[in-house]
Amino acid sequence: MRRLIPVLSIALAALVAGCGTTTSGDSAATAPNATPSKLDPVATIQQAMNRSFAGTVTMDASVKAGTKSLTLSGKMDPAAKALQVTGEAPEPMEARLIGDTAYIKMDSGDGGKPWQKLDLTKLKPGSSLRQSFDLKTQTGIVGGIVSAEETGDGRYKGTADLNKAATAAGTDGGMREGLESSAKLAKDPAAIPFEATVDADGRLTGLSYTIATKSLGDLVTDMKMSGFGEPVTVTAPPAKDTEAAAEEMYKYF
């Protein structure tokens, strides 16, 4: 089994957590350039998430757990199900998504080709790897925000409930299971502190939160969003460098 696969699954989940639409039926998601109306802070942040991911976006993320850390940079087009991620997790990694086909680059250690090609439709519905690539169902902690206040122009802080977020998450793609697992790790899943920034167009440009865990120390996630509406093109790796994932990989995930 390629040794980077488990790390990649966690890394991608961290990157795209909170990157999809919230469960509210906000019309702002279909009109990202409309002038946002003044809402209460919780609704402002949730609608800002919808606006940010109504089209293409670039995200830079870092995740720290105790003494370990990873950094990721990704560009995505949720509507086209296109995603490209590079980073250190902690080893160099790269992943691409084109429709339901995922490509993962890793050090094989066995002389194999550098890219593995996976058919996401063959993964289990609750697969952590499938969850990582399912942009439409990612709600992260945003769906579980219980309180928020504006601390400055476009800056907010508040508290989220991981169990509430899990309840608000869709059942497809395994996001609910991921949030439930995070809730079990947290010392107090109902009081996850976060900070967020919203730009003048009502789009979420920053989100950071800290989960104090029972055994792993603090899990600190920081995300920055930019490049709204810029073209995103994701191409498949060269065929000569690609091989189909083994059936055992689908069973593993």
C-alpha positions as semicolon CSV with decimal commas, in nm:
position;residue;x (nm);y (nm);z (nm)
1;M;0,000;0,000;0,000
2;R;0,138;0,337;-0,097
3;R;0,230;0,504;0,228
4;L;0,106;0,854;0,148
5;I;-0,254;0,754;0,086
6;P;-0,372;0,775;0,451
7;V;-0,195;1,108;0,501
8;L;-0,338;1,242;0,176
9;S;-0,691;1,155;0,278
10;I;-0,658;1,352;0,599
11;A;-0,483;1,640;0,428
12;L;-0,742;1,682;0,156
13;A;-1,023;1,662;0,407
14;A;-0,859;1,944;0,600
15;L;-0,820;2,149;0,285
16;V;-1,175;2,125;0,162
17;A;-1,349;2,123;0,499
18;G;-1,593;2,407;0,485
19;C;-1,545;2,456;0,112
20;G;-1,891;2,380;-0,014
21;T;-2,233;2,529;0,026
22;T;-2,403;2,538;0,363
23;T;-2,733;2,362;0,410
24;S;-2,935;2,683;0,401
25;G;-3,114;2,773;0,081
26;D;-2,939;3,106;0,042
27;S;-3,005;3,274;-0,290
28;A;-2,670;3,452;-0,259
29;A;-2,503;3,130;-0,372
30;T;-2,647;3,184;-0,720
31;A;-2,569;3,554;-0,729
32;P;-2,216;3,600;-0,591
33;N;-2,179;3,953;-0,729
34;A;-2,496;4,088;-0,573
35;T;-2,457;4,344;-0,296
36;P;-2,489;4,155;0,033
37;S;-2,753;4,275;0,275
38;K;-2,676;4,332;0,642
39;L;-2,744;4,013;0,834
40;D;-2,673;3,883;1,180
41;P;-2,312;3,760;1,211
42;V;-2,395;3,388;1,193
43;A;-2,597;3,428;0,873
44;T;-2,334;3,662;0,732
45;I;-2,060;3,400;0,767
46;Q;-2,274;3,116;0,635
47;Q;-2,384;3,314;0,331
48;A;-2,028;3,434;0,279
49;M;-1,921;3,070;0,250
50;N;-2,186;3,018;-0,018
51;R;-2,064;3,321;-0,207
52;S;-1,699;3,215;-0,190
53;F;-1,767;2,878;-0,343
54;A;-2,036;2,977;-0,591
55;G;-1,757;2,974;-0,850
56;T;-1,388;2,903;-0,883
57;V;-1,160;2,974;-0,589
58;T;-0,803;2,931;-0,467
59;M;-0,733;2,818;-0,112
60;D;-0,420;2,808;0,098
61;A;-0,445;2,605;0,415
62;S;-0,233;2,495;0,706
63;V;-0,315;2,237;0,968
64;K;-0,119;2,185;1,289
65;A;-0,165;1,900;1,533
66;G;0,071;1,914;1,827
67;T;0,423;1,918;1,682
68;K;0,309;1,802;1,337
69;S;0,193;2,030;1,059
70;L;0,098;2,031;0,694
71;T;0,050;2,302;0,435
72;L;-0,167;2,284;0,126
73;S;-0,254;2,503;-0,169
74;G;-0,544;2,424;-0,396
75;K;-0,749;2,565;-0,679
76;M;-1,097;2,437;-0,745
77;D;-1,406;2,464;-0,960
78;P;-1,688;2,305;-0,757
79;A;-1,938;2,311;-1,044
80;A;-1,701;2,124;-1,275
81;K;-1,573;1,897;-0,995
82;A;-1,219;2,003;-1,077
83;L;-0,952;2,030;-0,808
84;Q;-0,574;2,049;-0,792
85;V;-0,390;2,040;-0,461
86;T;-0,019;2,055;-0,380
87;G;0,152;2,067;-0,047
88;E;0,364;1,915;0,226
89;A;0,180;1,656;0,430
90;P;0,455;1,634;0,565
91;E;0,608;1,485;0,249
92;P;0,547;1,651;-0,090
93;M;0,212;1,553;-0,235
94;E;-0,016;1,641;-0,524
95;A;-0,369;1,541;-0,612
96;R;-0,599;1,623;-0,901
97;L;-0,968;1,569;-0,952
98;I;-1,140;1,571;-1,292
99;G;-1,503;1,473;-1,264
100;D;-1,516;1,139;-1,082
101;T;-1,153;1,054;-1,160
102;A;-0,884;1,131;-0,904
103;Y;-0,509;1,127;-0,956
104;I;-0,273;1,102;-0,661
105;K;0,103;1,150;-0,687
106;M;0,319;0,979;-0,432
107;D;0,648;0,806;-0,366
108;S;0,571;0,442;-0,442
109;G;0,886;0,295;-0,295
110;D;0,835;-0,008;-0,519
111;G;0,935;0,123;-0,861
112;G;0,577;0,189;-0,968
113;K;0,455;0,486;-1,166
114;P;0,428;0,812;-0,972
115;W;0,056;0,873;-1,031
116;Q;-0,230;0,653;-0,913
117;K;-0,564;0,685;-1,093
118;L;-0,878;0,622;-0,890
119;D;-1,243;0,596;-0,989
120;L;-1,423;0,770;-0,702
121;T;-1,751;0,597;-0,785
122;K;-1,590;0,269;-0,678
123;L;-1,513;0,396;-0,328
124;K;-1,749;0,331;-0,041
125;P;-2,013;0,606;0,015
126;G;-1,857;0,686;0,354
127;S;-1,498;0,664;0,233
128;S;-1,268;0,926;0,383
129;L;-1,088;0,958;0,051
130;R;-1,412;1,006;-0,140
131;Q;-1,517;1,263;0,119
132;S;-1,195;1,451;0,056
133;F;-1,279;1,501;-0,310
134;D;-1,655;1,559;-0,275
135;L;-1,666;1,938;-0,292
136;K;-2,045;1,971;-0,293
137;T;-2,098;1,814;0,047
138;Q;-1,823;1,987;0,240
139;T;-1,972;2,208;0,510
140;G;-1,703;2,191;0,777
141;I;-1,774;2,379;1,095
142;V;-1,971;2,652;0,916
143;G;-2,295;2,456;0,938
144;G;-2,243;2,428;1,313
145;I;-2,185;2,793;1,404
146;V;-2,388;2,874;1,716
147;S;-2,263;3,223;1,795
148;A;-2,063;3,497;1,626
149;E;-1,984;3,863;1,667
150;E;-1,823;4,124;1,445
151;T;-1,495;4,241;1,593
152;G;-1,402;4,485;1,320
153;D;-1,470;4,568;0,959
154;G;-1,532;4,227;0,803
155;R;-1,379;4,037;1,094
156;Y;-1,571;3,793;1,311
157;K;-1,515;3,550;1,592
158;G;-1,744;3,297;1,751
159;T;-1,814;2,938;1,847
160;A;-1,917;2,632;1,649
161;D;-2,067;2,300;1,757
162;L;-1,922;1,997;1,577
163;N;-2,226;1,783;1,652
164;K;-2,454;2,049;1,510
165;A;-2,227;2,071;1,206
166;A;-2,251;1,695;1,162
167;T;-2,630;1,709;1,178
168;A;-2,636;1,989;0,918
169;A;-2,399;1,805;0,685
170;G;-2,525;1,593;0,399
171;T;-2,506;1,216;0,420
172;D;-2,323;1,177;0,088
173;G;-1,946;1,172;0,072
174;G;-1,887;1,083;0,435
175;M;-1,864;1,440;0,565
176;R;-2,110;1,371;0,846
177;E;-1,900;1,076;0,961
178;G;-1,587;1,291;0,952
179;L;-1,743;1,560;1,168
180;E;-1,876;1,301;1,410
181;S;-1,525;1,155;1,442
182;S;-1,384;1,503;1,510
183;A;-1,650;1,558;1,774
184;K;-1,545;1,239;1,951
185;L;-1,184;1,357;1,959
186;A;-1,267;1,704;2,090
187;K;-1,261;1,788;2,459
188;D;-1,567;2,009;2,413
189;P;-1,722;1,958;2,067
190;A;-1,992;2,217;2,140
191;A;-1,745;2,503;2,189
192;I;-1,500;2,521;1,898
193;P;-1,360;2,877;1,872
194;F;-1,319;3,024;1,524
195;E;-1,232;3,347;1,348
196;A;-1,349;3,451;1,002
197;T;-1,302;3,737;0,758
198;V;-1,553;3,853;0,497
199;D;-1,469;4,090;0,212
200;A;-1,671;4,384;0,077
201;D;-1,845;4,153;-0,171
202;G;-1,969;3,929;0,109
203;R;-1,727;3,643;0,041
204;L;-1,546;3,445;0,306
205;T;-1,174;3,511;0,266
206;G;-1,042;3,355;0,585
207;L;-1,143;3,091;0,836
208;S;-0,944;2,955;1,127
209;Y;-1,048;2,734;1,416
210;T;-0,895;2,529;1,694
211;I;-1,013;2,191;1,818
212;A;-0,870;2,102;2,157
213;T;-0,850;1,723;2,146
214;K;-0,837;1,466;2,423
215;S;-0,511;1,306;2,309
216;L;-0,360;1,490;2,010
217;G;-0,321;1,838;2,153
218;D;-0,470;2,133;1,969
219;L;-0,573;2,080;1,608
220;V;-0,537;2,424;1,448
221;T;-0,671;2,487;1,098
222;D;-0,622;2,809;0,903
223;M;-0,761;2,872;0,553
224;K;-0,732;3,169;0,318
225;M;-0,952;3,203;0,009
226;S;-0,876;3,418;-0,296
227;G;-0,882;3,412;-0,676
228;F;-1,260;3,419;-0,693
229;G;-1,386;3,363;-1,047
230;E;-1,041;3,313;-1,196
231;P;-1,012;3,034;-1,457
232;V;-0,923;2,692;-1,318
233;T;-0,784;2,428;-1,552
234;V;-0,693;2,084;-1,423
235;T;-0,532;1,835;-1,661
236;A;-0,466;1,465;-1,621
237;P;-0,105;1,355;-1,567
238;P;0,079;1,199;-1,865
239;A;-0,048;0,849;-1,937
240;K;0,307;0,712;-1,924
241;D;0,333;0,821;-1,561
242;T;-0,008;0,691;-1,453
243;E;-0,135;0,351;-1,343
244;A;-0,476;0,238;-1,226
245;A;-0,518;0,193;-0,854
246;A;-0,516;-0,165;-0,736
247;E;-0,847;-0,316;-0,629
248;E;-0,712;-0,354;-0,276
249;M;-0,694;0,026;-0,252
250;Y;-1,070;0,051;-0,304
251;K;-1,125;-0,211;-0,035
252;Y;-0,891;-0,025;0,200
253;F;-1,089;0,298;0,166
